[in-house]
Amino acid sequence: MKHNSNVPAFLTKLWTLVEDADTNEFICWSQEGNSFLVLDEQGFAKEILPKFFKHNNMASFIRQLNMC
């Protein structure tokens, strides 16, 4: 994804982590490619969220998604 200053940082980080093959154990694109799936919610919150965001709170992540 090309960096665009009009794209919120949350969406840029989300795109990056879903695109990263190293995170596929936790989060990946759906088969159709039009949505993403969190496959291991606990592992995602513990291992992935802190690498991309300032928290490991799944509820905060979902709240951010709902604001998009």
C-alpha positions as a printed Julia matrix, in Angstrom:
68×3 Matrix{Float64}:
   0.0     0.0    0.0
   1.41    3.34  -0.99
   1.64    5.81   1.89
  -0.96    8.53   1.61
  -1.27   11.28   4.21
  -5.08   11.15   3.78
  -5.25    7.57   5.06
  -5.61    7.31   8.86
  -2.63    5.71  10.61
  -4.87    2.97  12.01
  -5.87    1.83   8.51
  -2.28    1.91   7.28
  -1.18   -0.26  10.21
  -4.14   -2.6    9.75
  -3.35   -3.06   6.05
   0.31   -3.72   6.88
  -0.43   -6.36   9.49
  -3.07   -8.16   7.4
  -0.73   -8.18   4.37
   2.22   -9.53   6.41
   2.52  -13.28   5.82
   4.19  -13.6    9.24
   0.87  -12.71  10.93
  -1.29  -15.2    8.99
  -1.5   -17.48  12.02
  -3.47  -14.71  13.75
  -5.02  -12.51  11.04
  -5.39  -12.89   7.27
  -7.54  -11.93   4.32
 -10.73  -13.89   3.72
 -10.77  -16.29   0.78
 -12.62  -13.67  -1.29
 -10.09  -11.01  -0.27
 -12.75   -8.44   0.63
 -12.46   -8.75   4.42
 -10.04  -10.04   7.0
 -10.33  -12.72   9.66
  -8.86  -12.78  13.14
  -8.14  -16.48  13.57
  -6.72  -16.43  17.11
  -8.14  -13.5   19.06
  -6.09  -14.09  22.22
  -2.84  -14.62  20.32
  -3.58  -11.63  18.11
  -4.11   -9.38  21.14
  -1.02  -10.69  22.94
   1.46  -11.07  20.07
   0.4    -8.77  17.23
  -1.41   -5.73  18.62
   1.54   -4.51  20.74
   3.83   -4.64  17.69
   1.61   -2.26  15.71
  -0.31   -0.29  18.35
   0.3     1.11  21.83
  -1.93   -1.52  23.45
  -2.87   -5.18  23.46
  -6.57   -4.59  24.03
  -8.85   -6.35  21.54
 -11.83   -4.18  22.55
  -9.84   -1.02  21.67
  -8.9    -2.54  18.31
 -12.56   -3.32  17.56
 -13.59    0.17  18.64
 -11.07    1.62  16.18
 -12.48   -0.6   13.42
 -15.98    0.64  14.13
 -14.83    4.24  13.75
 -13.55    3.66  10.22
